[in-house]
């Protein structure tokens, strides 16, 4: 059966996906003069930071915790939230404190925030920049030119039927590389066996007696004691706890509630809607058991209550595009820089698997993230920003978190606006000019 498709809009830049990368890309493209439409399948911006309840923002500082290296639209965003009491600025969040989950390595200056503040500030900034928002629009397919190397439009499913948005430049911020895959760009999925990092469903609790947790930390002198790893392993061995994650992970929000990141489900295919549904149900069913564990073994959590579970499962990994350049974990470990760096970062490699996490704290200087990882092969007018960018699994495990994703979106949006102004393709963008524009927008490049 053929369905009628109506061309609903024509725009310069179409951004698909309204998470951190997408909203940054849309705002920055519009600020640089492009007509922009941002299409989002849900009913709010922020992606995992809002619908997914993921928080806090991981560090935006260098590995030593001495210098903020991710600024630009990310820093502006956080300070807009802080001005309305919806965030704690990164300089006021310190390794080992409640906002950073009582963690130390790799967790200095993790900025705590409110999901509701995030939603409001994101919409405000989009409106101020002139971005047209479209909620309830599920991407279905890319419309290609005859040669199959240029996207001319994208088809979305909506309540009114199928609609088409035509655009000169497209930015894929779906996280799963949906537009790239649909347009014929090559991609990778998981490890050699196709296995990805496990997924989690965040939830929020209230009623934590923070003074008890702080007393425990003070008396032991070790924030690691608040992970309760030995106690959890004993619970597992004795059959009282069955969730396959062996550490307590709670993070304080600006309003005194805590976000909990302790559920864990493994999927074979995070793109299969039936499997994602089963995993979401399974993760939500783990929450009562996690709540019971916290009440029994964590001082200060005896009276906790469940506030909210995320409406979206947090998937750490699905598709990654295969670009001409692939950023690697070795690049990060050796603090490498590139001529086309569009931001620098100090985030640690955070590879989840099994019951635990292979956490490799970043050391030395901040590393560079080059523009080339945003460029898929074969499709000339497409940029990909977020966790589907061109990188290996180790690099993904470091820069899939929100501050670097904001920075990727800013670079992609700025480059797309340059393409519109200069009638060129993303691969032909003058890197010197792009870097100058990013610097002028408070992006740190050295």
Secondary structure as the mmCIF struct_conf table of DSSP 4:
data_model
#
loop_
_struct_conf.conf_type_id
_struct_conf.id
_struct_conf.beg_label_comp_id
_struct_conf.beg_label_asym_id
_struct_conf.beg_label_seq_id
_struct_conf.end_label_comp_id
_struct_conf.end_label_asym_id
_struct_conf.end_label_seq_id
STRN STRN1 UNK A 5 UNK A 16
BEND BEND1 UNK A 19 UNK A 19
HELX_RH_AL_P HELX_RH_AL_P1 UNK A 20 UNK A 31
TURN_TY1_P TURN_TY1_P1 UNK A 32 UNK A 33
STRN STRN2 UNK A 36 UNK A 39
BEND BEND2 UNK A 41 UNK A 45
HELX_RH_3T_P HELX_RH_3T_P1 UNK A 47 UNK A 49
TURN_TY1_P TURN_TY1_P2 UNK A 50 UNK A 52
BEND BEND3 UNK A 56 UNK A 56
STRN STRN3 UNK A 57 UNK A 57
STRN STRN4 UNK A 61 UNK A 61
TURN_TY1_P TURN_TY1_P3 UNK A 63 UNK A 64
BEND BEND4 UNK A 65 UNK A 67
STRN STRN5 UNK A 68 UNK A 68
HELX_RH_AL_P HELX_RH_AL_P2 UNK A 72 UNK A 83
TURN_TY1_P TURN_TY1_P4 UNK A 84 UNK A 85
BEND BEND5 UNK A 86 UNK A 86
STRN STRN6 UNK A 87 UNK A 87
HELX_RH_3T_P HELX_RH_3T_P2 UNK A 90 UNK A 92
TURN_TY1_P TURN_TY1_P5 UNK A 95 UNK A 96
BEND BEND6 UNK A 97 UNK A 97
HELX_RH_3T_P HELX_RH_3T_P3 UNK A 98 UNK A 100
TURN_TY1_P TURN_TY1_P6 UNK A 101 UNK A 102
TURN_TY1_P TURN_TY1_P7 UNK A 105 UNK A 106
TURN_TY1_P TURN_TY1_P8 UNK A 108 UNK A 109
HELX_LH_PP_P HELX_LH_PP_P1 UNK A 110 UNK A 110
STRN STRN7 UNK A 111 UNK A 111
HELX_LH_PP_P HELX_LH_PP_P2 UNK A 112 UNK A 112
STRN STRN8 UNK A 113 UNK A 113
HELX_RH_AL_P HELX_RH_AL_P3 UNK A 115 UNK A 129
TURN_TY1_P TURN_TY1_P9 UNK A 130 UNK A 130
HELX_LH_PP_P HELX_LH_PP_P3 UNK A 131 UNK A 131
STRN STRN9 UNK A 132 UNK A 134
BEND BEND7 UNK A 136 UNK A 136
STRN STRN10 UNK A 138 UNK A 144
TURN_TY1_P TURN_TY1_P10 UNK A 146 UNK A 147
BEND BEND8 UNK A 148 UNK A 150
STRN STRN11 UNK A 151 UNK A 158
TURN_TY1_P TURN_TY1_P11 UNK A 159 UNK A 160
STRN STRN12 UNK A 161 UNK A 172
BEND BEND9 UNK A 174 UNK A 176
HELX_RH_AL_P HELX_RH_AL_P4 UNK A 178 UNK A 182
TURN_TY1_P TURN_TY1_P12 UNK A 183 UNK A 184
STRN STRN13 UNK A 187 UNK A 189
BEND BEND10 UNK A 190 UNK A 191
TURN_TY1_P TURN_TY1_P13 UNK A 192 UNK A 193
BEND BEND11 UNK A 194 UNK A 194
STRN STRN14 UNK A 199 UNK A 200
STRN STRN15 UNK A 203 UNK A 206
HELX_RH_AL_P HELX_RH_AL_P5 UNK A 210 UNK A 220
BEND BEND12 UNK A 221 UNK A 221
HELX_RH_3T_P HELX_RH_3T_P4 UNK A 223 UNK A 227
HELX_RH_AL_P HELX_RH_AL_P6 UNK A 229 UNK A 237
TURN_TY1_P TURN_TY1_P14 UNK A 238 UNK A 239
BEND BEND13 UNK A 240 UNK A 240
BEND BEND14 UNK A 244 UNK A 244
BEND BEND15 UNK A 247 UNK A 247
STRN STRN16 UNK A 250 UNK A 252
TURN_TY1_P TURN_TY1_P15 UNK A 254 UNK A 255
BEND BEND16 UNK A 256 UNK A 256
STRN STRN17 UNK A 258 UNK A 260
STRN STRN18 UNK A 265 UNK A 265
BEND BEND17 UNK A 268 UNK A 268
TURN_TY1_P TURN_TY1_P16 UNK A 270 UNK A 271
HELX_RH_AL_P HELX_RH_AL_P7 UNK A 273 UNK A 297
BEND BEND18 UNK A 298 UNK A 298
TURN_TY1_P TURN_TY1_P17 UNK A 299 UNK A 300
TURN_TY1_P TURN_TY1_P18 UNK A 302 UNK A 303
STRN STRN19 UNK A 305 UNK A 309
BEND BEND19 UNK A 311 UNK A 312
STRN STRN20 UNK A 314 UNK A 314
STRN STRN21 UNK A 319 UNK A 321
BEND BEND20 UNK A 324 UNK A 325
STRN STRN22 UNK A 327 UNK A 327
HELX_RH_AL_P HELX_RH_AL_P8 UNK A 329 UNK A 333
TURN_TY1_P TURN_TY1_P19 UNK A 334 UNK A 335
TURN_TY1_P TURN_TY1_P20 UNK A 339 UNK A 340
STRN STRN23 UNK A 341 UNK A 345
HELX_LH_PP_P HELX_LH_PP_P4 UNK A 347 UNK A 348
STRN STRN24 UNK A 349 UNK A 353
TURN_TY1_P TURN_TY1_P21 UNK A 354 UNK A 355
STRN STRN25 UNK A 356 UNK A 360
BEND BEND21 UNK A 364 UNK A 365
STRN STRN26 UNK A 367 UNK A 370
HELX_RH_3T_P HELX_RH_3T_P5 UNK A 371 UNK A 374
STRN STRN27 UNK A 375 UNK A 375
BEND BEND22 UNK A 377 UNK A 378
TURN_TY1_P TURN_TY1_P22 UNK A 380 UNK A 381
STRN STRN28 UNK A 382 UNK A 384
BEND BEND23 UNK A 386 UNK A 386
TURN_TY1_P TURN_TY1_P23 UNK A 387 UNK A 388
BEND BEND24 UNK A 389 UNK A 390
STRN STRN29 UNK A 391 UNK A 391
HELX_RH_AL_P HELX_RH_AL_P9 UNK A 393 UNK A 399
TURN_TY1_P TURN_TY1_P24 UNK A 400 UNK A 400
BEND BEND25 UNK A 401 UNK A 401
HELX_RH_AL_P HELX_RH_AL_P10 UNK A 402 UNK A 422
TURN_TY1_P TURN_TY1_P25 UNK A 423 UNK A 423
HELX_RH_3T_P HELX_RH_3T_P6 UNK A 426 UNK A 428
HELX_RH_AL_P HELX_RH_AL_P11 UNK A 431 UNK A 440
TURN_TY1_P TURN_TY1_P26 UNK A 441 UNK A 442
#
